[in-house]
Amino acid sequence: MKVNPDRDLKRLRSFYGAVASEQNRFILQRVEGNEVLDLGCGYGAFAHEASNAGKRVIGLDIDFEILKNGKSAYPSLSFKLIQGEMDHLPFKDKCFHAVILRESLHHTTWEKILPEILRVCKREILIFEPNPNWILRFCRKIISHQDQEIPLKPLLTLLKSHGMLIQGPYFRDLMAFPLSGGLVGWPFVPPIKKLYSILLKMDRMFHFFSRILGVEKTVCWRYLVKGILKGSEAPQ
């Protein structure tokens, strides 16, 4: 689906924005240290929340138009969002404690860019991606949306082959995300903020039961994997 900044930023101010904010906090809870690189940062929503959480964050994306709109939406990030390519990062070796790929890895030749990411990464990589289960695939067919998938098993194998210790996978998002429509689906929730909090609480409750029943991987829409470089020290 073609990028539409007006539509996307409107959705980031709607129920999807509330869902995305919870996702961002979910990721940030697992980020150690303060020097953070957000790869494929898009409009900068994650970078904005990371900055508000006290992280020193740089966002990088290849799309100049998206970055331009992101800087307008988040003026505090004006000098923190830069244009660049993941396979040739304009940074020195080991200059970021954590590298975040929030729904951006599937837009790349992901097996080939990891060495460059590891070059600039001091300790940890966090990868947040659509979980390619039957629910995701079925709903994508309904809305005629196609995207590359990042299955967990080959991703974990790749991270381990580069000497990384794995935390996770962690799963999340059952009903709130599909109801929000994300950036490309059909939004079903009216702009009533009290309703947002109710739906998010229900989502957390359903996720709790899915974890108890052992069906998280089958029913959740997103996964998070954290890879830690062997021998790296935790930040003080």
Buried (B, 14 or more C-beta within 10 A) or exposed (E): EEEEBEEBBEBBEBBBBBBBBBBBEBBBEBBEBBBBBBBBBBBBBBBBBBBEBEBEBBBBBBBEEBBBBBBEBBEEBEEBBEEBBBEEBEBEEBBBBBBBBBBBBBBBEBEEBBEBBBEBBBBBBBBBBBBBBEBBEEBBEEEEEEBEBBEBEEBBEBBEEBEBBEBBBBBBBBBBBBBBBBBBBEBEBEEEEEEBEEBBEBBEEBBEEBBEEEEBEEBBBBBBBBBBBEEBEEEE
